Amino acid sequence: QVQLVESGGGLVQAGGSLTLSCVASGSIFSLNVMAWYRQAPGKQRELVATMTRGGYTNYADSVKGRCTISRDNGKNTVYLQMNSLKAEDTAVYYCYANLWDKPGMDYWGTGTLVTVSS
């Protein structure tokens, strides 16, 4: 089992910045992809950014140039630095992880709320 705990959400003004953190614990020796997803009110969950253990990253077009995903493999932590925040970035942000030796198994955190006031 893998447990993911997010932190760093909160209320921020439009144009501001916020950094989210997600710490993984449990059976994590084979952590592979770690990612951030978000779900705005009334909308489906969507991908924000992903990062493989080797450092390959992928971003949603809506956040390219404004967000940076990074991870510290030694601390089993993934971060999401968000800049130039917009009202439409308001959502619950979820941490995601999978394991290279357990294909098909997805692990999710409980989410952290980011509210951007305009």
C-alpha positions as a printed Julia matrix, in Angstrom:
118×3 Matrix{Float64}:
   0.0    0.0     0.0
   1.01   3.56   -0.68
  -0.17   6.55    1.28
  -0.01  10.03   -0.21
  -0.43  13.15    1.89
  -0.74  16.54    0.25
  -0.12  19.92    1.84
   0.29  23.53    0.83
  -3.14  24.43   -0.43
  -4.9   27.59    0.6
  -6.3   30.92   -0.49
  -4.22  33.08   -2.78
  -4.9   36.17   -4.86
  -4.83  36.02   -8.62
  -1.3   36.46   -9.85
   0.14  34.92   -6.73
   2.12  31.75   -6.17
   1.7   28.57   -4.2
   3.72  25.41   -3.75
   2.04  22.09   -3.08
   3.84  19.13   -1.55
   2.98  15.44   -1.48
   4.78  12.9     0.67
   4.55   9.22   -0.16
   4.89   6.52    2.44
   4.33   2.79    2.71
   5.51   0.29    0.1
   7.26   2.9    -2.03
  10.57   1.34   -3.01
   9.24   1.02   -6.56
   7.67   4.47   -6.92
   7.45   5.32  -10.6
   5.26   8.17  -11.81
   4.18  10.88   -9.42
   1.73  13.48  -10.59
  -0.72  16.19   -9.73
  -4.32  16.24  -10.85
  -7.04  18.72  -10.04
 -10.79  18.82   -9.92
 -12.7   22.07  -10.08
 -16.29  22.29   -8.85
 -18.63  20.67  -11.32
 -15.8   19.43  -13.52
 -13.97  16.18  -14.07
 -10.59  15.5   -12.57
  -7.85  16.56  -14.96
  -4.13  16.1   -15.24
  -1.93  19.02  -14.2
   1.58  17.6   -14.37
   3.45  14.31  -14.18
   7.02  13.34  -13.46
   8.66   9.96  -13.81
  11.26   8.71  -11.39
  13.86   9.5   -14.01
  12.76  13.1   -14.26
  10.66  13.17  -17.43
   7.87  15.73  -17.08
   4.59  16.42  -18.8
   2.23  19.35  -18.3
  -1.32  20.24  -19.19
  -1.44  23.02  -21.75
  -3.39  25.16  -19.29
  -0.49  25.31  -16.83
   2.56  25.21  -19.12
   4.89  28.04  -18.29
   3.17  28.7   -14.97
   3.69  25.46  -13.06
   6.72  23.35  -12.32
   6.65  19.81  -11.01
   9.65  18.48   -9.17
  10.42  15.57   -6.89
  12.89  14.54   -4.27
  13.25  10.78   -4.6
  15.19  10.6    -1.37
  12.29  12.16    0.49
   9.62  10.43   -1.62
   8.09  13.84   -2.17
   6.68  15.56   -5.22
   6.11  19.29   -5.44
   4.04  21.56   -7.63
   5.18  25.16   -7.86
   2.37  27.28   -9.23
   2.9   30.86  -10.37
   0.7   33.5   -11.95
  -2.34  31.8   -10.52
  -5.7   32.46  -12.1
  -9.23  32.1   -10.79
  -9.66  29.08  -13.07
  -6.89  27.3   -11.18
  -9.25  27.01   -8.22
  -9.69  23.31   -7.54
  -8.9   20.45   -5.24
  -5.44  19.24   -6.16
  -4.73  15.54   -5.84
  -1.42  13.76   -5.68
  -1.08  10.56   -7.71
   1.5    7.82   -7.76
   2.07   4.43   -9.27
   4.63   1.67   -8.83
   6.7    0.13  -11.61
   6.2   -3.35  -10.23
   2.43  -3.07   -9.79
   1.05  -2.02  -13.16
  -2.57  -0.96  -13.05
  -2.44   0.08   -9.42
  -3.1    3.78   -8.88
  -2.7    5.62   -5.6
  -4.3    8.91   -4.71
  -4.08  11.41   -1.91
  -7.16  12.97   -0.37
  -6.53  16.32   -1.97
  -5.71  19.86   -0.96
  -7.89  22.82   -1.85
  -6.46  25.75   -3.78
  -8.66  28.81   -4.02
  -7.6   31.71   -6.21
  -9.46  34.94   -5.61
  -9.83  37.39   -8.47
